[in-house]
């Protein structure tokens, strides 16, 4: 998979997690542990996107 394709996939996953977090937060019965895990996954994706973006700029 090319770096650009991988970046696009990671960005799509990040947006999906963002929507899932927003949806979960609208419910009063939101599970704090689940929210924390979703936020950790989102942050991990953000870090990976930044890393790949940096790699892409140094390669080109």
C-alpha positions in Angstrom: 0.0 0.0 0.0 1.4 3.4 -0.9 2.0 6.0 1.7 -0.7 8.2 0.3 -3.3 5.4 0.3 -2.3 4.5 3.8 -2.7 8.1 4.9 -6.1 8.3 3.3 -7.2 5.2 5.1 -5.9 6.4 8.4 -7.7 9.8 8.0 -10.9 8.0 7.2 -10.5 5.9 10.3 -9.8 9.0 12.3 -13.0 10.7 11.1 -15.0 7.6 11.8 -13.7 7.5 15.4 -14.4 11.2 15.8 -18.0 10.6 14.8 -18.3 7.6 17.1 -16.9 9.6 20.0 -19.3 12.5 19.3 -22.2 10.1 19.1 -21.3 8.4 22.4 -20.9 11.7 24.2 -24.5 12.7 23.3 -25.8 9.9 25.4 -26.0 10.4 29.2 -25.2 6.7 29.7 -21.9 7.0 27.9 -19.3 4.5 29.2 -16.3 6.4 30.4 -13.9 3.5 29.8 -15.2 3.1 26.2 -14.9 6.8 25.6 -11.3 6.8 26.9 -10.4 3.8 24.7 -11.9 5.5 21.6 -10.0 8.7 22.4 -6.7 6.8 22.8 -7.3 5.1 19.4 -8.1 8.4 17.8 -4.9 9.9 19.3 -2.9 7.0 18.1 -4.3 7.4 14.5 -3.5 11.2 14.7 0.1 10.4 15.7 0.5 7.8 12.9 -1.0 10.3 10.3 1.6 12.9 11.5 4.4 10.4 11.2 3.4 9.3 7.7 2.9 12.9 6.6 6.4 13.7 7.8 7.8 10.7 6.1 6.0 11.6 2.8 7.4 15.2 2.9 10.9 14.0 3.4 10.7 11.4 0.6 9.3 13.9 -1.9 
